[in-house]
């Protein structure tokens, strides 16, 4: 069961990283178009998703070290 949970979390991390990448591209596109509000929104989404992915990776690594 633990391995299944780890795999699900890893998949979620991958999805968060992909979403962060897409949001970064959208932020850059909006910035280039002069829409600073939309750019800021996408930048916030990018940072939040990236931060969540990093935090989950850290938790998984710490859990792995304890075992």
N, C-alpha and C positions, 0 to 999 in steps of 0.2 A: 504494500500500500504506500509506503514512504517513497518508493521509487516512482510510482505513478504521480504522486503529488509533486515531486521534484521536476518531473518531465512537464507537467502542466505549468508549473511556475516558469520553467525555462522557455516554454512556448509563449507565455504571456510576456516575458522579458523581450523576446524577439519581436513580438507585435508592438510593444511600447517603443522599441528602438526604431522600428520601421515607421511608426506614426510620427516619432520625433523627427526623423529625416524628412518625411513628407511635409510636416509643419514648417520645418526650416526652409524648404524650397518655396512653400507658399508665402512665408514671411518675406523672403527675398524678392519674390515676384511682386507682392503688394508694395513693398518699399520702393522698388524700381518704378512702379506705377504712381508713386506719390501718395499712396493711401497709408499714412502712418498709423492710423487707428487699427486697421485690419492687420497691418504688419506687426503691431504690438500684440494683438490678440494671438496670432499664430506663433509669435516668439514666446509668449507665455505658455502656450500649449506645448511647444517644443521643449522648453526648459522643464516643465512639470513632468512630461513623459520621460525625458532623459533622466531626471532626478529619481523618479520612481524606479526605473529600470536599474539604475546604479544601486539604489538602496536594496532592492530585492536580490541583486547579485551578491552584495555584501552579506546579507543574511544567509543566503545559501552557502557561501564560502565559509562563514563562521560556523554554521551548522556542520559542514563537512569536516572542519578541523576538530570539532568536539567529539566526533565519532571515531 
